[in-house]
Amino acid sequence: MLRALLTRPSPLFGHRGIDLDFPMLAGCLGLLGLGLVMITSASSEVAAVNAGTPLYHMIRHLIYIALGLAAAGIVLLVPLKTWQQFDWALLLGAVALLILVLIPGIGREVNGSSRWIGFGAFNVQPSELAKLFVVVYLSGYLVRRQAEVRESWAGFFKPFVVLIPMAGLLLLEPDFGATVVMMGSAAAMLFLGGVGLFRFGLMVVLAVGAVFVLVQTQEYRLQRLITFTDPWADQYGAGYQLTQALIAFGRGEWFGVGLGNSVQKQFYLPEAHTDFVFSVLAEELGMVGALATVALFAFVGVRALYIGLWAEKARLFFGAYVAWGLAFLWIGQFLINIGVNIGLLPTKGLTLPFLSYGGSSLVITCVSMALLLRIEWESRATLGSEDVDFAEADFLDEEPAHAR
């Protein structure tokens, strides 16, 4: 199969050689490089004590990056129509993994959550695959059922027959953050698919109500919400993690204490190299470094949205929806993770794409990057010229046939 893919035109083996969206690629690789540096710094103390070497997590992170880039290279060879053809199979595979992770003896429990399936020294997190495959499935559905989605209640509700059970499986792990990101991205995709404002508004009201009920029915979620409003009231208890993150931001000031000089990573800030790596970054690189990182995140997020627009211009509607869905996944995780780090949102275990330590998250992020690069390449090829440059005016001349 791989040999067959190598013989087909692709961004890696076209008549122009490697033909990729280099601004997008550079932004993503820049974040990957920054993530490697920050993981090395943030995990050094913990790794030295727990593993006997300060480079333990750095080495594993390098392996994850290599696996992610290898997977990205394969994805760049796969045509979009193949993803569209197997969208149902991918979705069923994701559901199967979400069920398997809940079975004792198969799923691995860490910090009270059963979110991982172990394969030797490595763990696979099914929720990361589920988020990607939901985007692929929903993109295919929106293309197949475009008129039904726009004009009838049935077309609007059908995706939730699949999405709600998947959300339920995620909540059983429990993984509230992944549930919010997945359902939020799905809602945004339905809106772009042409769902009317009334139905979309009803969906938002129901979603807010569901979140309120979920918070009220679980004591630990309610406690997190109460603590987040005033973490200093219980600084050494429920508010400990957030107050330590805020101290890291305060110590960083404008230009930081210097790379590798963080104090908070020395067992003060829990999960310093995973969920709270941005706090260590702010401490060591300061507000200037933190804002530059946010700007780089904003660039790749907005670039992903534009790739969706370019695909729509080329009438590659499946690719457009996939690009928009992946952009919403990235942006949602950016906003939630950084919001948690700076105290604007309740504490939630959600990784920061490209930066946080974690094999499944990093590999799926690289796969998502490759999908976006493939969509951009096919859009240019479909428009008839691989040299075309897009500008804002390209989208003002006519309204696409499936316009919202």
N, C-alpha and C positions, 0 to 999 in steps of 0.2 A: 504493500500500500504506500509506504514511504517513497519507494522508487517511482511510483506513478505520480505522486505529488511533486517530486523533484523535476519531472519532465514538463509540468504545466507552468504557464506564466504565473509569476508571483512577484511580490515586492522584493524578493531576494534573488530571483533568477529570471528577470525580464531582460529585454534587449538593451536596457540601460544599466544592467547590473543591479546593485542594491538601490532601490528606489522607494525611499520611505519619507514620511513627513518628519523631517529632521528637527524642526522646532519642538514638536510633540515628543519625539524620541529624546532630545537633549533635556527637556524639562523632566521627563520621567527618570532618565539615568542620573540627572543631577540630584533628584530626591533619593534615589537608591544609594548613591554615593554618600550623601549626607546622612542617611539612615545608618549605613555601615559605620561611619565615624562615630555617630552618637551612641549606637549600640555598644561599640567597643569601649567608649568612655563610661556610659551609664552602668554597664554590667561588670566592670572590672573588679570592683570590691566584692560584690556578691559571688562572682565566679572564682575569685582567689580563695575565698573561705569555703565555698561549697564544693568546688571541683578541683581545687589545688593549683589552678592556673588562671590568671586574669584574662586570658584570651579564649577561654572555653566558649563563651557565647558568640564571640566574634567569629571563630572558626565555623561554628554551626550556622551562623548567619550567612557566611560566605558560601557554604554548601547550599543553603536555601536560595540564595541569589543565583548560583549556577544552575540549580534545578529550574528555577523560575525562568531564566533566560533561555534555557534549552526548550522548555515547554512553549515559550513565546515564539521561538524559531519555528517549531512545528506548526503552531497555530497560524503563523504568517503564510504557510503553504496551503492551508485549507480554505477552499472557496466558501463564501457566505452561504451559497445555496445548500452546501452540505450541512451547515449548522441549522438552516431552516428546515431541511428535510428530516433531521433527527431531533427536532426540538422536544417532541413528546417523549422520546426515549431518554433524553437527558433529564427531563423533569421526573420521570419515573425512577431513574437512578438516584436522583437527589432525595426523593421521598423514601426510597429504600434505605439509604444511608442515615436519614434522620430517624428512622425506626430502629435500625441496628444500634445506633449510639445509645439508645435508651435501654437496651437489653443488658442486664447484669452479666459481667464476664466479657462482654465485647466492648462496651463503652467504658472509657476511663474517667474516673471522677477526680477533679482537681478543685480545691477550695469550695466544695459543696455543689459543684456543677458537673454534669456528665455531658461534655461537649466534644469529646475526642475519641477516636478509634485508634488503638495502638497498632503500629507495625514495627516491631522491634524497638529501635532507639528513637523512632519518629512517631509523631501523632498526626492524624488527619482530622481536620475539623469540618464535619459535613455542612455546617451552616454557611461556610464560605462558598462551597460548591453550590449550595441551594440558592444563594443570592444570585450567582451568575446564571444558573440554569433557569431560574424564574424569569430573568430578563430576556433570555433567548426564547423561552416558550411564549411569553406574553407578546414579544415582538412578532413572532409567527402568527399568533392569534389575531393581533390587530391588523395584520395584512390580510389574513383569510376572511375575517369578519368585519371589515372596515365599515360597510354600510349598516350592519346590524348593531355595531357598537355605537354608532352615531345616532341611530334612529329609534332603537328599542331598549326597553328595560332589560329584556332577556340577554341581549348582547353585552349589556353593562354588567350584569350579575354573574354571568357564566364563569368568568375567570376566578371569582371568589369561591366557587365550588372547589377549586384546587388550592387557592391561596390561603383560605381560612384554616383548613386542616394542617397545612404546612406551618402556619403561624402557631397553631396549637402544639405541634410537635416541638417547635423551637422553644415555646414557653415551658414545656415539660422538662427541658434540659436543666435549668432554665437559662434562656438567652434572650432577655428582653430587648437589648440593644439591637441585635441582629433582626429581631422581629420588626422593630420600628423602622429600621433602614429598609428592609425588604418591602414592607407594606407601603412605606412612603414613596419609594421608587416606583412601585407598581401603580400607585394612585397618580403620580405625575405622568407616567406613560399613558395611562388611560385618558387623562386630560388632553395630552398632545394627540392622542388617537381620535379626538373629536367628541368626547363625552360632553354633553351640554352642561351649562353652569349649574342648573338646578340639581341634576343628578350628582354632579361633582360636589356641590355644596352639601348635599345630603350625606355623601360618603365621608366628607370631612367631619360633619357633626357626629356621625356614628363612630368614626375612628377616635375622636376626642372622648366620647362617652365610654368607649371600650378601654381606652388608656386609664380613665378615671376609675373605672370599676377594677381593673387589674391592679392599680396602685392600692386601692382600698382593701382588696381581698388578701394581699400579702403584706404581713407586718414588716418584713425587712425592706420592701419597697417604700412603704409609708415612712419608715424610720429614715431612709436615705433622703426622702423629700424634705422631711422636717430638718434633718441635719444640714442639708445643703443651704437652707435659708439662713442659718447662723452656725457655721461649723465651730466657731470659737467658743460657743456655749458648752461644748463637750470636746475640747481640744485634744484630750488624751484618750478619748473613747471613740464614739461613732464618727466624730469629725476629724480624726487624726490624719487620715490620708490627704484630705483636702487642705487642711491647714499646712501640712508639710509641703504640698505643691505650691501653695501661695507664698510660703516662706522662700521657696526656690525662686519664684518670680521676683520677690522683693530683693533677694541677694544679688540677682543678675543686674539690676538697675539698667542703664542704657547700653553698656558695652560688655557686660558679663564679667565673670571672675576668671575667664580663660579656659580654653579647652582642656578637659581633664581635671580641672580644679574644683569640681562640684563637691560641696559638703553633704548635700541632701541625699546623694546616691549612696552614702556610707551608712546604709541601714536605717536612715531616718525616713526616707520616702519609699513605701512599699511599691512593688511593681515598677521600679524606676526605668527599666529597660523595655517594658511592654506598654501598658496603658498610659504611663506617665512620662514617657520619654521626652515629650514636648516640654515638660517642666524643667527637666535637666538641661535641655537645649537652651531654654530661656535663662537659666542660671549661668551657664557657661558662655553663651554667646550674647546675652543681654537682650534688651527689647529690640535693638536693631536687627540682630540675628533672627529673633522670633518673627518679626514683621517681614523680613526678607523670605523666610520659610513660608509664611502665610501667602505672600505674593506669588511664590513659585507654585504652591498648591492651587491658588486661584487661576494661574495661567493654564495649568494642565486641565483643570476642571472646565474652564471656559473654552479651551481648545477642543475638548471632547464634545461640548455642545455644538461648536461650529462644524465639527466633522459630521455630526448628525444633520446639520443644515445642508452641508455640501452633498451628503448622500441623498437627501430629499430632493435637492436640485437635480441630481442625476436620476431621480425616480427609482432609487434603490431604497424602497420604503422599509424593508426588513432591516437593512443596515442602519437606516436613520433611527429606527426605534431602539435597536441594540445600542447604538452610540449614546442616545439620550438616556437610556436606562443605566448604562455603565457610568455616565457622567453623574447622574443622580445618586448612585451608590457611593461614588467617591466623595462627592460634595457632602452628602449626608454624614458619612463617617468622619470627614474633616471637621465639620461643624460640631458634631457631637463630642468627638474626642477632645478637641481644643476647648469647647465649651465646658467640659468636665474639668479639664486642667486648670482653667482660670476661674472656676467657681460659678459659671453662669448656668450650669445644668447639674442635676444630681449625679453622683458618682455612678458610672456605668462601665462595665468591662468591654470596651470596644476598641480595637486596634486602630492605629493611625496608618493609613495606606502608605506604603513605601518605607516608612520610618520605623514602625514598631517591630520588635522581635516576635517572630512567629512564622513557622514554615508554611502552613496552609494559606494564611492571609497573604504572605509575600508571593507565593507561587500563583495564586489566583489573581493578584494584582498585576503580575507580569503577563498573565494570559489575557487579562482585560486590556492591557496596553497594546498587546499584539493584535487583538480583535479590532481595536480602534484604528491601528495603523493599516490593517487589511481593508477596513471599510473606506478609509481615506483613499487608498490606492485604487480600489475598485471604482470609487466615485469618479476619479480622474480618468480612468480607463474607459468608463461608460460614457463620459462626456466627449470622448473621442480624441483627447489629447492629454498625454502625461506631462505636458509642460504648462498646463493651464494654471493661472494664479487666480484665486478667488478674492473678491472684494465685496464690501457691503452692498454695492450697487447691483451685484449679480442677483440679489434676492428681491429686488424692487420692481423688476420688469413684468412679472406675471405671477399669478397665484397658482400653486400646484393644484392638480385635479382633486386631491383628497384633503384640501385645505380645511382647517378647523373653523 
